[in-house]
């Protein structure tokens, strides 16, 4: 039963990442960034659940959560072009376009933390929950700081 949870958690993150690739082909930046954010949310849920002890930790699940964040860090910034702030169905704050330098600094923090976690996780993923927490917590911290300033609540 326990291994079933691991498989399901890893599958959720993998499917979310796959949906990002499929949706990105549509070329609509609002739709694309929502898809990326859904995959980030799934990875954050998995990672946060493992950090809280609600989901048993495995290196493979840790690696999947980190890899999803790292992939988002490589693409997310390009999904906020000028003009995409007028969409009615977005929670992106106007401040993104008003303070582009500040927003890009937040994205750089996220991308840097995700890249560092991916590099530290190695081929198999972080060896234990403590190593995972050390890698993943900084990523979550960047999510919080960006959401506080650049997301409509």
N, C-alpha and C positions, 0 to 999 in steps of 0.2 A: 504493500500500500504506500509506503514511504517513497519508494522509487517511482511510483505512479505520479506523485506530486511533483517530483523533480522533472519528470518527462513532460508533464502538463505545463509547468512553469516555463521550461525552456521552449516548448512548442509555441506558447503564447507570444514570447518575445520574438521568436523566429518568424511567426506569421505576421506579427506587426511590422517587422522589418521588411518582409516580403511585400506587404501591402504598400509600404512607402515606395518601393521601386515601381510597382505597378501603377500607382496613382501619379507618380512623378511624370509619367509619359503623357499625361493629359495637358501639361503646360500651364495650368492655372496655379499661380503662386499661393493663393489662399487655400485652395484644396490641398496643394502639395505640403504646405507648412502644417496644416492640420493633421495630415497623415504622418508627417515626421513627428509632430508633437504627440500623437497617439502612441507611436512606437516608444518615444521617450517616456511617456507616462507608464506604459507597460513595464519597461525596464526599471523605472523608479519604483513601481509597485513591487516587482520581484525583488529588487535589491533592498528596498526598505523592509520588506517582509522578512528577508533573511537576516538583516541587521537587527531587527527586533526579536528574532527567534520565532516568528510566526510561521516561517517556512524554513525547513531544514536546509542548511548550506551544503552545496556541492561546488567543486571548482568549475564544473561545466556550466552550471547555472550562473555562477558569478561571472564567468567569462562572457556568457551570452548577454548579460545585463550591461557589462562594460563595453562590449563590442557594439551594441546598439547605440549607446551614448556616443561612442567614438565616431560611428558612421554619421550620426546626426550632426556632430560637431564639424564635419567636413562639408556639409551641404546646407545647413540651416540658414546661414547668413544670406545666401543668394535668393532666398525665398521671400524677401521683403523689398522688392523693387519699388521705385517711385510709382505712385498710382494705385498700389495695392492696399492703401490705407482706407480707401473709400468703400470697401466691401461691407455690406450690412451684417454679414454673419462672421465677423472676426472679433476676437478678444485682444487683438494687437492694439496697444495704446497709440494714440497719435504721437506721443513722445518719441516713438521709434524714428519717425521721419523728422521730427523737430530737433532731436538730439542724436543724430546719426553716429557721431563719434562716441558718445556714451554707450549707445546700444552696441556698437561694434566692439567696444572694450568689454562689455559683458559677454558677448559671444566669444571673444578671444579667451576670456577666463574659462568659460565652459569647454571650449575646444581644447585648451591647454590641459585642463584637469582630466578630461576624457582621454586625451592622447597619453598623458602620463600614466593613467590607470591601465590603459591598454598595454603600454610598454612594460609596466611592472607585473602584469598578470601572466606574462609568459605564454607558452604554448598550451598549457593545461588549465590555466586560470589560477587565481590566487589559491594558495595551498590550504588556507584555513579561513575561518570567519574573521579573525583579527586582521589578517592580511587584506581580506576583501574590504572590511570597514575602512582600513587606512587608505585604500585606493578609491573607494566609492563615495565615502562621505564628502570629500572635497567637490565632487561633481554635483551632488545634491545641494551643497551650499551655493554653488553658482546658479543653480535653477532658482532657488529662493530669491537671491538678490536680483536676478533679471525679472522675475515675475512681479516683485514689489514695485519696480519702476517702469516696466514696459508692457504691462498687461492690464487690460480693463478687468476689474473684478466683478 
